[in-house]
Amino acid sequence: MSELPPNDSDSFEEIVAAETDRDPDLAVIEAGSRTLRTQGGPPQADVPARPEDPEVDKALREVEAELATRWGETKLEPSVSRIAALMDVLGEPQRSYPSIHITGTNGKTSTARMIEALLGAFELRTGRYTSPHVQSITERISLDGAPVAAERFVDTYRDIEPYVEMVDSRQEYRLSFFEVLTGMAYAAFADAPVDVAVVEVGMGGSWDATNVIDGSVAVVTPIDLDHTDRLGNTPAEIATEKAGIVKRDATVIMAQQPVDAAQVLLRKAVEVDATVAREGLEFGVVARQVAVGGQLVTLRGLGGEYPEVYLPLHGAHQAHNAAVALAAVEAFFGVGSQHAQPLDIDTVRKAFAAVASPGRLEVVRRSPTVVLDAAHNPAGARAAAEAVGEAFQFSRLIGVVGASGDKNVRGLLEAFEPVFAEVVVTQNSSHRAMDADELAAVAVEVFGEDRVQVEPRLPDALEAAITLAEEEGEFAGGGVLVTGSVITVGEARLLLGRG
């Protein structure tokens, strides 16, 4: 990107040294930032409840039921032919606005929310498409920083439904659940209309349904092993799929990556004549410190340094996400390629201070403190375990874990073993949920029998964990971390009265 101003180059050497010396296998762990926040209190997580109007709720349930008849998100036929056909009959709505496309293994949704907040603070109308949802399917499609209303979600589905049926009749397989939602998002963004779309891939990149856009900025968050049955067994193989979102002449914003994954991404950039900005070299986290409700960070962007930025999210991984998000927005505005002027610092601070990421080390109860985190693979679990120890300093932490059967549950449990005094294993309502007894057998091997309790029903698991945490006494530091799956976290959030 652009050269560093002379007065900044010395201080930035510290970032380069720190970031390039990191173990590439641990580099998938993300990071955090923060800004002075005295007015307004902490941001509220935007997770909508069921519609209050019975007729609207009925209409939304009907749409959800119709979508549920399609292939789920874990059943895939690696091709963009069906979504491309849908875009064609809809008049290519995804071409009517510029896009920032996000792939990676961990941190995609949080990074997307930060990018959205920054763009909105600079008075651009945004559309954000992320997955999966925590509680409501409407969370997946956001306009102007908030999930679309249930009425609009239903109307969008009904608007494109005839075209979906037309494509279904011409294809070997019907459009999947995720493909229809993607078509809805792109149509909703065109109808709004938005100034820019922030789009998170569902899985991979090359054949992901979202990959019918030409993102002028391609963001790659840390890559690690996940969905290995579909994406590959090494970071390099997974990176090959994810590199598919890098389009000709785009700008690639690359988080710290394992060396073999970075090599794949850089080769793809050369092939398509894309410009690359790398965390630890062109941008990064200069400094961070824990603060009440989050952290205070100094970020190095493509255009200069952004000091004392408050981020109301916990963990070093969120600081790194913030650095990636900032660089992505700078690149979108031409910083580093067309000019070297940094973004307005006050606007950047205001944007980051308003960021919320539901289900990402989110506190939903006090006395004892109950925290939700959607970590569902070993890399995400390592980041969460490190962050919860840094931010909360519990004297005794009880884990509630409900995982999907297709995940590396042993690796996830091993990541949490050093920080959980005891673990209550459970299962969520999804058909993909791992049986509680099966999960308990793995947990006993990791934690030992004395530290494992089995409660197949999530409400019972929460009650058991809270009781165990309360054994520390009213003024002690016991806490509960609910984790293992986005679905587990979403269901716990509802049970605990959030949403």
Disulfide bonds with the S-S distance in Angstrom:
none
